[in-house]
Amino acid sequence: MAKRGITKHILLVFVCIFSSSSTTSVNECSTDKDPFIKLGNKYYLINAAVQLSWHQAFLFCRTYDSDLATIESEVEMNALSSYLITNGHSTKHFWIGANDYADEGKFMSYKTGRPMVYTKWSGGQPDNAGNIEDCVHLWHINNNNMFEMNDWSCADGKNIICELPKPQKCCRVERISNCGLKKLAEIFAQSANVLDCIE
């Protein structure tokens, strides 16, 4: 019986350590998204102060653990357009995360590696003018009060829109922790008789 009591105490200490460490992991997941702003269901970092090439813009976003924005619906496009126009950025051009490097004319999302699921090209675009336009940016060149997409030389300087990935880590850690605690309790309950046999 003494050995069984010692084993229970060791198990309780282990459970306390395991559960407190998993709680710490969940609490470390911050809900503070600064400097990102929420537009619709996504978080964006809009840098209207600096102009970089498409590749430099890509690296800029990576320093914030994000990617150049991937616009996947008209709702997202409208939310971005509205924000950019409302905040006085209608004369600026913004890189997003798409290009046709792999196959001319087939614009791919850099983030997903798949064809763009949504496009809103300006009239006559993409046109690959001068055979040097491979990267996609947003610009506001018409009177319908909307930004649209255009292909442009990747080497030219444009402003940047980064997109924060959807958070998954926090939820996954919580699920694993709860599952781990449940399994540990089941193993302990099943092993109670086995522990009685230890000499």
HUMO-V75223 format. One record per helix or strand of 2 or more residues. SS is the DSSP state (alpha for helix, beta for strand). FROM is the first residue (numbers start at 1). LEN is the number of residues. If there is no record, write none. Layout:
BEGIN
SS;FROM;LEN / SS;FROM;LEN
END
This chain:
BEGIN
alpha;2;27 / beta;37;3 / beta;42;11 / alpha;54;9 / beta;66;3 / alpha;74;13 / beta;94;6 / beta;108;2 / alpha;129;3 / beta;133;7 / beta;148;6 / beta;158;7 / alpha;169;28
END
